[in-house]
């Protein structure tokens, strides 16, 4: 499995392009249009199947429309509790971040521990509320895409609509910290980390 990171949008969100030996792939959290991302998709001949959203805040969804326009076959995947945020520019704060309203419906809504396959890569979705009501992490091939739940030495903010500090701490401790210490974590902002490193060093948990 190949993972390529692109920093997108005014808030510098991490967008990930993931694909395997079948050349089928998916994009996680497209924060905005990114020429390097689009070029790599074309150069590598990646057969994109999904856009997967860890949550619905504007800095993680600003590039959905560009990808869907270029690749109309793409299916947008989100947690079922995130639908209101995707549909409401006030809740997803798109006007504040991009100066324009962004709203759309996902094609596929998932629940906790649902799974989805892309090529030979199987993803499991873990509901991790706290940053948002329907925030989720994506587990595949021994790594976790943690969105804005867990960062290196930090956690996602909890002052947005639907945020909860006790809930995000519970999500991290009861769900993410049950994975092996060597599990690689790809967060929604900043650099990669591991579960073990965060257990030992994260000052918030």
MARKEPA-429723 format. One record per residue (C-alpha): chain; residue number from 0; x, y, z. Coordinates in nm, 4 decimals, decimal comma. Example, Ala and Ser with C-alpha at 12.3 -4.5 7.8 and 13.67 -1.06 7.14 Angstrom:
<recs>
   ch     i          X          Y          Z
    A     0     1,2300    -0,4500     0,7800
    A     1     1,3670    -0,1060     0,7140
</recs>
This chain:
<recs>
   ch     i          X          Y          Z
    A     0     0,0000     0,0000     0,0000
    A     1     0,1345     0,3413    -0,1007
    A     2     0,0478     0,6545     0,0982
    A     3     0,1260     0,9991    -0,0415
    A     4     0,0614     1,3147     0,1595
    A     5    -0,0329     1,6539     0,0183
    A     6    -0,0814     1,9681     0,2278
    A     7    -0,3934     2,1457     0,1070
    A     8    -0,5998     2,4551     0,1730
    A     9    -0,5558     2,7653     0,3889
    A    10    -0,5477     2,5634     0,7126
    A    11    -0,2830     2,3223     0,5760
    A    12    -0,4792     2,0022     0,6103
    A    13    -0,3188     1,6713     0,5239
    A    14    -0,4746     1,5097     0,2192
    A    15    -0,3745     1,1494     0,1517
    A    16    -0,3678     0,9540    -0,1717
    A    17    -0,3729     0,5811    -0,0982
    A    18    -0,3368     0,3036    -0,3551
    A    19    -0,2101    -0,0525    -0,3786
    A    20    -0,0601    -0,2942    -0,6296
    A    21    -0,3911    -0,3149    -0,8162
    A    22    -0,3585     0,0611    -0,8831
    A    23    -0,7005     0,1169    -0,7313
    A    24    -0,7043     0,3964    -0,4802
    A    25    -0,8837     0,6571    -0,2745
    A    26    -0,8307     1,0091    -0,1457
    A    27    -0,8704     1,0972     0,2215
    A    28    -0,9783     1,4489     0,3245
    A    29    -0,9208     1,6570     0,0092
    A    30    -0,8871     2,0011     0,1662
    A    31    -0,8643     2,1926    -0,1600
    A    32    -0,7589     2,1627    -0,5214
    A    33    -0,3960     2,0483    -0,5351
    A    34    -0,2104     2,0344    -0,8663
    A    35     0,0510     1,7876    -0,7375
    A    36    -0,2196     1,5475    -0,6234
    A    37    -0,3984     1,5634    -0,9568
    A    38    -0,0712     1,5154    -1,1432
    A    39     0,0230     1,2080    -0,9414
    A    40    -0,3169     1,0493    -0,9992
    A    41    -0,2682     1,0919    -1,3729
    A    42     0,1004     0,9982    -1,3878
    A    43     0,0554     0,6810    -1,1829
    A    44    -0,2647     0,5885    -1,3672
    A    45    -0,4496     0,5404    -1,0390
    A    46    -0,8040     0,4128    -1,0693
    A    47    -0,9738     0,6209    -0,8002
    A    48    -1,2845     0,4763    -0,6392
    A    49    -1,3543     0,6772    -0,3233
    A    50    -1,3172     1,0070    -0,1433
    A    51    -1,3180     0,9257     0,2268
    A    52    -1,3833     1,1985     0,4821
    A    53    -1,2703     1,1642     0,8415
    A    54    -1,5120     1,4480     0,9203
    A    55    -1,6978     1,7327     0,7565
    A    56    -1,5163     2,0535     0,8476
    A    57    -1,4426     2,2729     0,5482
    A    58    -1,0647     2,2348     0,5607
    A    59    -1,1104     1,8616     0,4948
    A    60    -1,3779     1,8816     0,2254
    A    61    -1,2848     2,1878     0,0171
    A    62    -1,1423     1,9785    -0,2673
    A    63    -1,4295     1,7330    -0,3037
    A    64    -1,5995     1,9285    -0,5823
    A    65    -1,2795     1,9436    -0,7900
    A    66    -1,2168     1,5706    -0,7627
    A    67    -1,5782     1,4823    -0,8374
    A    68    -1,5775     1,7057    -1,1439
    A    69    -1,2617     1,5393    -1,2784
    A    70    -1,3575     1,1872    -1,1685
    A    71    -1,7388     1,1685    -1,1539
    A    72    -1,7295     0,7975    -1,0673
    A    73    -1,5925     0,8746    -0,7215
    A    74    -1,8074     0,7843    -0,4229
    A    75    -1,7867     1,0107    -0,1187
    A    76    -1,7775     0,8188     0,2099
    A    77    -1,8496     0,9699     0,5539
    A    78    -1,9841     0,8669     0,8918
    A    79    -2,3631     0,8742     0,9126
    A    80    -2,3628     1,1299     1,1962
    A    81    -2,1673     1,3769     0,9829
    A    82    -2,4432     1,4283     0,7255
    A    83    -2,5797     1,7471     0,8835
    A    84    -2,2335     1,9039     0,8766
    A    85    -2,1751     1,8159     0,5125
    A    86    -2,5075     1,9710     0,4155
    A    87    -2,4821     2,2882     0,6263
    A    88    -2,2180     2,5556     0,5447
    A    89    -2,2751     2,7128     0,8857
    A    90    -2,1819     2,3960     1,0712
    A    91    -1,8903     2,3081     0,8420
    A    92    -1,7597     2,6693     0,8609
    A    93    -1,6879     2,6815     0,4882
    A    94    -1,7684     3,0517     0,4507
    A    95    -1,5173     3,1383     0,7219
    A    96    -1,2422     2,9239     0,5698
    A    97    -1,3035     2,9535     0,1956
    A    98    -1,5303     3,2557     0,1627
    A    99    -1,7952     3,0451    -0,0066
    A   100    -2,0561     2,7960     0,1106
    A   101    -1,9746     2,4283     0,0594
    A   102    -2,2440     2,1651     0,0922
    A   103    -2,3016     1,8204    -0,0543
    A   104    -2,4332     1,4787     0,0406
    A   105    -2,2081     1,1765     0,0719
    A   106    -2,2747     0,8775    -0,1514
    A   107    -2,2051     0,6243     0,1236
    A   108    -2,2642     0,6721     0,4956
    A   109    -2,0934     0,4281     0,7296
    A   110    -2,1177     0,3345     1,0949
    A   111    -1,8667     0,2231     1,3583
    A   112    -1,6595    -0,0809     1,2483
    A   113    -1,8096    -0,0874     0,9007
    A   114    -1,5588    -0,1847     0,6348
    A   115    -1,4988    -0,1139     0,2673
    A   116    -1,2577    -0,2642     0,0169
    A   117    -1,0639    -0,0817    -0,2539
    A   118    -0,8511    -0,3101    -0,4653
    A   119    -0,6782    -0,5362    -0,2129
    A   120    -0,6939    -0,2738     0,0628
    A   121    -0,9603    -0,3184     0,3262
    A   122    -1,0559    -0,0190     0,5371
    A   123    -1,2345    -0,0295     0,8709
    A   124    -1,4033     0,2843     0,9989
    A   125    -1,3796     0,3638     1,3694
    A   126    -1,6227     0,6218     1,5081
    A   127    -1,4183     0,8647     1,7181
    A   128    -1,6434     1,1562     1,8198
    A   129    -1,5121     1,4558     2,0084
    A   130    -1,3790     1,6868     1,7391
    A   131    -1,7125     1,6468     1,5640
    A   132    -2,0184     1,4298     1,6185
    A   133    -1,9455     1,1996     1,3269
    A   134    -1,5681     1,2087     1,3273
    A   135    -1,4063     0,8798     1,2349
    A   136    -1,0675     0,7221     1,1839
    A   137    -0,9744     0,4905     0,8986
    A   138    -0,7800     0,1763     0,9784
    A   139    -0,6022    -0,0139     0,7039
    A   140    -0,2839    -0,2184     0,6599
    A   141    -0,1563    -0,1555     1,0116
    A   142    -0,1985     0,2207     1,0077
    A   143    -0,4620     0,4718     1,1169
    A   144    -0,5730     0,7874     0,9389
    A   145    -0,6811     0,9817     1,2446
    A   146    -0,8287     1,2972     1,0939
    A   147    -0,8538     1,5659     1,3617
    A   148    -0,8945     1,3223     1,6501
    A   149    -0,5286     1,2541     1,7310
    A   150    -0,2229     1,4582     1,6305
    A   151     0,1431     1,4251     1,7139
    A   152     0,1609     1,5500     2,0737
    A   153    -0,1840     1,7040     2,0464
    A   154    -0,5531     1,6403     1,9830
    A   155    -0,8254     1,8017     1,7747
    A   156    -0,9946     2,1133     1,9044
    A   157    -1,3330     2,0641     2,0669
    A   158    -1,4885     2,4116     2,0515
    A   159    -1,6683     2,3630     1,7190
    A   160    -2,0313     2,2572     1,6843
    A   161    -2,0665     1,9067     1,8275
    A   162    -1,7227     1,9036     1,9876
    A   163    -1,6581     1,7559     2,3312
    A   164    -1,3304     1,7346     2,5213
    A   165    -1,4351     1,4378     2,7404
    A   166    -1,5597     1,2580     2,4301
    A   167    -1,2422     1,3038     2,2263
    A   168    -1,0287     1,1809     2,5161
    A   169    -1,2543     0,8763     2,5507
    A   170    -1,2304     0,8094     2,1761
    A   171    -0,8517     0,8202     2,1890
    A   172    -0,8081     0,6135     2,5044
    A   173    -1,0820     0,3561     2,4502
    A   174    -1,0433     0,3083     2,0744
    A   175    -0,7161     0,4342     1,9266
    A   176    -0,4934     0,3406     2,2180
    A   177    -0,6089    -0,0211     2,1929
    A   178    -0,4060    -0,0609     1,8745
    A   179    -0,0446    -0,1887     1,8892
    A   180     0,2196     0,0653     1,9873
    A   181     0,3896     0,0429     1,6470
    A   182     0,0721     0,1416     1,4604
    A   183     0,1539     0,4333     1,2312
    A   184    -0,0803     0,7316     1,2602
    A   185    -0,1429     0,9669     0,9689
    A   186    -0,3164     1,2732     1,1199
    A   187    -0,5273     1,5438     0,9578
    A   188    -0,2624     1,8087     1,0303
    A   189     0,1090     1,8065     1,1087
    A   190     0,3432     1,5094     1,0932
    A   191     0,3002     1,1351     1,1364
    A   192     0,3312     0,9613     1,4704
    A   193     0,2667     0,6232     1,6317
    A   194     0,0204     0,5007     1,8911
    A   195     0,3028     0,4095     2,1299
    A   196     0,4631     0,7525     2,1037
    A   197     0,1347     0,9250     2,1817
    A   198     0,0634     0,6960     2,4759
    A   199     0,3969     0,7956     2,6283
    A   200     0,4200     1,1602     2,5297
    A   201     0,0861     1,3214     2,4397
    A   202     0,0186     1,5772     2,7169
    A   203    -0,3583     1,5765     2,6586
    A   204    -0,4171     1,2076     2,7229
</recs>
